[in-house]
Amino acid sequence: MSIKILVADDDPDIRDILKITLSEENYEIIEAADGEEAVRAIQTKSPDLVLLDYRMPKKDGREVCRLIKKDILLSHLPIIMVTGSGEVNDKVDGIDAGADDYVVKPFEPKELLARIRMIIRRTKRDLEANPLTRLPGNVSIMNELSKRLENKSPLAVGYIDLDKFKAYNDKYGFEHGDEVIRETARILIRTAKELGNHDDFVGHIGGDDFVFITAPNLADAICKKIIAEFELTAPSFYNEMDKKNGYIMGKDRKGVEQKIPLLSISIGVVTNEHRRIDHVAQIGEIGAELKSYAKSLERSNYIKDKRVI
């Protein structure tokens, strides 16, 4: 998969020079001509790195950088600030705003490419993450579960899935579907920070599947809060007519047109309160079973494992 780099600069000549320079490494280039366009591109195109001009119309580089670094899903995105020659204050302000590095115009192409390679290597090493949400992916999830089982920690693992997501994607398209997934991730992180312990964990398995790890006594409150937040947010993903109707028209697996309810969220919670769990695979199996049961119920729901074994 090619690496995507956003080039944000209001000068088309500079954008052309950067495109020519970056084409040597076969990077996929996205362009933005002002700060607002840069923010939209970052939110919708999921670049792997941003080359951000300090002085741009609508929003300058510092404003864009601060906005991106404040977003919990985008804070790990590496940003290289591009500043004018000798503008020391711009460099300092860029770094203070959260930029990972800076280059000065006119730049040496080989040096710029070396800096980009270094930052991409470092980011990949530091963050094994889902490219859409920047949340820890499957390797990190497995490691976290294994560590907690080895420590014999009391744990509750919530497996989260969106209901009717395929129908939504089919009607509204992948860009809107991606925004639903990103907003779900934001809800999970906010809730874990608000109601969880300092070492609670949120991961992205893939697609519309997520996981959180917390203490058993906190799981109910976290699930209820996630569901309340999602139910509050879900209507905003739809146009006015679908929102008013409370459903969309879509086809089932046999191709029959039918009314499909609005998005909801299902959570299956596995705990070691009442049963011994020795292997990560056990957690996954029990979680899939509980989540499947939660999905069979009306609207958003969670099911917590209470069986004693």
Buried (B, 14 or more C-beta within 10 A) or exposed (E): EEBBBBBBBBBEEBBEBBBEBBEEEEBBBBBBBBBBBBBEBBBBBBBBBBBBBBBBEBBBBBBBBBBBBEBBBBEBBBBBBBBEEEBEEBBEBBBEBBBBBBBBBEBEBEEBBEBBEEBBEEBEEEBEBBEBBBBBBBEBBBEBBEEBBEEEEEBBBBBBBBBBBBBBBBBBEEEBBBBBBBBBBBBBBBBBEEBBEEEBBBBBBEBBBBBBBBBBEBBBBBBBBBBEBBBEBBBEBBEEEBBEEEBBEBEEEEEEEEEBEBBBBBBBBBBBBEBEBEEBEBBBEBBBBBBBEBBEEEEBBBBBBEEEE
